[in-house]
Amino acid sequence: MRKKITLLLLLIVSFSFAQGGMKEKKEKIKALKVAYITEQLNLTSEEAQKFWPVYNAFDDKQFEIKHNKMKAVIKRFEEGGIDQLTEKEALELITKMETYEDEMHHLKKKFLKDLLTVLPPKKVIKLKKAEDEFNRKLLREFRGRKN
């Protein structure tokens, strides 16, 4: 049964990459991820009602840190190249990167703490496993399409 659902998810992902814009693809992947995690964690309706707001808040904040803040640092690398940076500018970038890494670490710690208020510890561990499996399947699908 799980293999059929996984196959269905991968097929949907394939079709989603073939059609639509980037935002639509992101939304489709997010919907697939929600379905996959819900199934893998075997969430009750009460657990799901408490879990998803916590998870979505974490996911949004994580996206902001990774894509908005770190993007500014990466952009600086691309603008003039690393060789064009002064030592002072390089140190400032390193300090910013450390700050964003610290933010991410604190965010993850808070997320785990919040999760334990809505899910039993075993399901929190299953969540990490489910996220990793989903990401691996998505990556395999992407690589398969690319070749």
C-alpha positions as CSV (number, residue, x, y, z in Angstrom):
1,M,0.0,0.0,0.0
2,R,2.8,2.4,1.0
3,K,4.6,1.7,-2.2
4,K,1.6,2.5,-4.3
5,I,1.1,5.8,-2.4
6,T,4.8,6.6,-2.8
7,L,4.6,5.8,-6.5
8,L,1.5,8.0,-6.9
9,L,3.3,10.9,-5.0
10,L,6.3,10.6,-7.3
11,L,4.2,10.6,-10.4
12,I,2.3,13.7,-9.3
13,V,5.7,15.4,-8.6
14,S,6.8,14.4,-12.1
15,F,3.7,15.9,-13.7
16,S,4.0,19.0,-11.5
17,F,7.5,19.7,-12.8
18,A,6.3,19.3,-16.4
19,Q,3.6,21.9,-16.0
20,G,3.1,25.3,-14.3
21,G,5.3,28.0,-12.8
22,M,7.7,27.8,-9.9
23,K,5.2,28.9,-7.3
24,E,2.7,26.3,-8.4
25,K,5.4,23.6,-8.3
26,K,6.4,24.7,-4.8
27,E,2.7,24.5,-3.7
28,K,2.3,21.0,-5.2
29,I,5.4,19.7,-3.6
30,K,4.3,21.2,-0.2
31,A,0.9,19.4,-0.6
32,L,2.7,16.2,-1.4
33,K,4.9,16.6,1.6
34,V,1.9,17.3,3.9
35,A,0.2,14.1,2.7
36,Y,3.4,12.1,3.0
37,I,4.2,13.3,6.5
38,T,0.6,12.8,7.7
39,E,0.6,9.3,6.4
40,Q,4.1,8.4,7.8
41,L,3.3,9.8,11.2
42,N,-0.2,8.3,11.2
43,L,-1.5,11.6,12.8
44,T,-4.8,11.6,14.5
45,S,-7.1,14.5,13.6
46,E,-6.4,16.0,16.9
47,E,-2.6,15.7,16.5
48,A,-2.8,17.0,13.0
49,Q,-4.8,20.0,14.1
50,K,-2.1,20.9,16.6
51,F,0.9,19.8,14.6
52,W,0.5,21.6,11.3
53,P,0.4,25.1,12.6
54,V,3.6,24.5,14.6
55,Y,5.3,22.8,11.6
56,N,4.2,25.5,9.1
57,A,5.4,28.3,11.3
58,F,8.8,26.6,11.6
59,D,8.9,25.9,7.9
60,D,8.1,29.5,7.0
61,K,10.8,30.9,9.4
62,Q,13.3,28.3,8.1
63,F,12.6,29.4,4.6
64,E,13.0,33.0,5.5
65,I,16.4,32.4,7.1
66,K,17.7,30.1,4.3
67,H,16.4,31.9,1.3
68,N,16.1,35.6,2.2
69,K,18.9,36.2,4.7
70,M,21.5,33.8,3.3
71,K,20.7,34.9,-0.2
72,A,22.0,38.3,0.6
73,V,25.3,36.8,1.7
74,I,25.5,34.6,-1.4
75,K,24.7,37.5,-3.6
76,R,27.6,39.4,-2.2
77,F,29.9,36.5,-3.2
78,E,28.6,36.6,-6.7
79,E,28.7,40.4,-7.2
80,G,32.4,41.0,-7.1
81,G,33.8,37.6,-6.4
82,I,35.5,36.5,-3.2
83,D,38.9,37.8,-4.5
84,Q,37.5,41.3,-4.7
85,L,36.4,41.4,-1.0
86,T,38.5,43.3,1.5
87,E,39.5,41.4,4.7
88,K,37.0,43.6,6.6
89,E,34.1,42.7,4.2
90,A,35.0,39.0,4.4
91,L,34.9,39.2,8.2
92,E,31.5,41.0,8.1
93,L,30.1,38.2,5.8
94,I,31.5,35.5,8.1
95,T,29.8,37.3,11.1
96,K,26.5,37.4,9.2
97,M,26.7,33.7,8.2
98,E,27.4,32.8,11.9
99,T,24.4,34.9,13.0
100,Y,22.1,33.1,10.5
101,E,23.5,29.7,11.5
102,D,22.8,30.6,15.1
103,E,19.3,31.7,14.2
104,M,18.7,28.4,12.5
105,H,20.0,26.4,15.4
106,H,17.8,28.3,17.9
107,L,14.8,27.9,15.6
108,K,15.3,24.1,15.4
109,K,15.7,23.8,19.1
110,K,12.5,25.8,19.7
111,F,10.7,23.7,17.0
112,L,11.6,20.4,18.8
113,K,10.5,21.8,22.1
114,D,7.2,23.0,20.6
115,L,6.7,19.6,18.8
116,L,7.0,17.7,22.0
117,T,4.0,19.6,23.4
118,V,1.8,18.4,20.5
119,L,3.3,15.0,19.6
120,P,4.7,12.0,21.5
121,P,8.5,11.7,21.2
122,K,8.4,8.7,18.9
123,K,6.4,10.7,16.3
124,V,8.8,13.5,16.6
125,I,11.6,11.1,15.6
126,K,9.4,9.6,12.8
127,L,8.9,13.2,11.5
128,K,12.6,13.6,10.9
129,K,12.8,10.2,9.2
130,A,9.7,11.1,7.0
131,E,11.2,14.4,6.0
132,D,14.5,12.8,5.0
133,E,12.7,10.1,3.0
134,F,10.5,12.6,1.3
135,N,13.5,14.8,0.3
136,R,15.4,11.8,-1.0
137,K,12.5,10.6,-3.1
138,L,12.0,14.1,-4.4
139,L,15.7,14.4,-5.3
140,R,15.7,11.0,-7.0
141,E,12.7,12.0,-9.0
142,F,14.3,15.2,-10.0
143,R,17.6,13.5,-11.0
144,G,15.6,10.9,-13.0
145,R,13.8,13.6,-14.9
146,K,17.1,15.5,-15.5
147,N,18.7,12.5,-17.2
